[in-house]
C-alpha cells in the first residue's frame, strides 16, 4: 500500500502543470465544462466560457522571435498526454451522418446510460416507485432526532452536498450546446437519461452507506473506494485483489480529477465570468487573478477544512438558494414568453422523434441529450456516494431513496429549465448568437437587460459549490490511499486550495481534457463493482420494504417523539 500511496502523491505533485482556461478540444466531460467540440460539431464561441485572453501582440513584438513562456512550455509537454488520455476515455464510434458531418457516439456515454437502464429494470423502476418515499426520508419522517444512527449529516444535508458537486456551469452552458447541436429534441432525451440516472444513484449510494467505514470519533468514510475493496472482498473472496485494484484506480482518479476539475477549472471559470461582467480587460479585476484566487480559496477553505459537517451546513442553505435563484430567473423568462410555451414543447417532442433541423436527425438529438445528462448528473462516476455515505442512518437503502432526487434536481429540473429558456426565446435559431453561457445569457437578456447579471451570480455560486464538494471527495480518496491518515486528509485539502489559486493564474488549455478523462475513468471501476454488488442492494431493498410494509419502521412525523 505504501508504494501505491507514493505513486498517488507523485501524480498529485504533477498537477500544478494542469491549469487551463479553455474548453476541451476533443471531449465534453466534467459537468461544469460548457461544451464539447468533437469532430464535425460546431466549435465553442469564445464568449461561451468568457475566459480572459492575452492582449494581441504589437507589430514589433510579433516580428521578434518569441520565447516560450513557462505556461507554453508546460502546455506543450502536457498536450500529447492530454490528447492520448482523453482520446481513449472519450473514444467515439460513428453511428450515422455523412463523411463530411459524421454523427459520433462516445462509448463512455453508452457505458453510463446502459447502467441506468440495467438498474432501472433490475430494481423494478425504483426511480419511479421510490421517488415519494425518498422525499419523506429527506424531510426526516423516519429519522429520530435523538438517535438517527451513525453518520455526520442528515439526509437533506447529504443530498445538498452531493447536488452541489453536480450542479454547475454545465447545467447552463452545456445544455445550450446540446440544443445548438442536437436541436430542441435533445431536451427530451436529456430528461429520459436523467430519469434512468436516478436508478444508478440509488444503487451506488446505497452501497456507499452499506460498506462505509465508521470510526471511533464518530466520523465516517465511504464511497466506491470502500465498497470496491470491502464489498467485493466480502461477497467474492476470490476477487479480493481485483476489488482492491479497482478501488485504488478509482481513488487516484478522484484525487487528480478533483484538483484539476474541482479546484483549478472552477476557480478559473468563476474569475473569468466575474471579469467579463465587470468590464473585462478594462475592469477592476483585470490583472488581479491572483488576488481573486486567494479570496476564492480562502472562502472555499473555510468550508472544506471543516469536513462534511460544515459542507453539509453550507450546502443545505447554498444549494436551495442558488437553484432557486436560477429557477426563478428561468420562470420569469418563460412567463414573459408564455405564449410560446406550447410551441416550445412541440419543438421538443417533434425534434426528439424527427430530428428536423438537428445535426444527425433523431440520432443526433438522442446523443446530445444523453451526453448532456450523463456529463451533468455524474450518475455512475461514483462521486456522489462519497457525500451520501456520511448520512446519519442505520439502513443503507434509505440514502439510496434520497439519492434518487439528485439527478431529478440536476437534470430533470435545472437542465430542463435552461433548455426551455433557450427554446422559448428562440435564441438557438439566432445566427451568430454564440454557444454555451453566451447563448443562455442572450436568452435571459432578451427579456430583461440586467438578467445576465443574475446568470453570472448563479454561475459563481455553482462554481463555488462544486469546488467545496469536490475538495471533500478528493480528500476522502487521499485518506483512503493513506489508510485514513489525518495528515494526508488535511494535506490534500491544503494542496487542493492552492490549486484553486493556481487555476486563476495559469492559462493552460490541457486542464479540462485530462481532468475530464480522469473523472470519467472513475465510471469504469465504479460500475464494474456496482454490477457485482447489485444483488446485495436487492436484498437490502427487499428487507427494508418488508419492514416498512409491516409497520416496523416508525414514522416520526405521524408519531412524534415525546
Secondary structure, DSSP 8 states (H G I E B T S, - for coil): -HHHHHHHHHHHHGGGG----S--SS---STT------TTS----GGGTT--------HHHHHS-----HHHHHHHHHHHHHHHHHHHHT-EEEEEE-SSSEEEEEHHHHHHHHHHHHHHHHTTSHHHHTHHHHHHHHTTTT--SS---SSSB-HHHHHHHHHHHH-SGGGTHHHHHHHHHH-TTHHHHHHHHHHHHHHHHHHHHHHHHHT-EE-TTS-EE-SHHHIIIIIHHHH-GGGHHHHHHHHHHHHHHHHHHIIIIIIIHHHHHHHHHHHHHTTGGGSTTTT-HHHHHHHHHHHHHHHHTTHHHHHHHHHHHHHHHHHHHHHHHHHHHHHHTGGGHHHHHHHHHHHHHH-TTSTTHHHHHHHHHHHHHHHHH-TTTS-HHHHHTTB--S-HHHHHHHHHHHHIIIIIIIIHHHHHHHHHHTGGGSTT--SHHHHHHHHHHTT-TTHHHHHHHHHHHHHHHHHHHHHHHHHHHHHHHTTT-HHHHHHHHHHHHHHHHHHHH---TTHHHHHHHHHHHHHHHHHHHHHHHHHHHHHHHHHHHHHHHTT-S--TTTS---
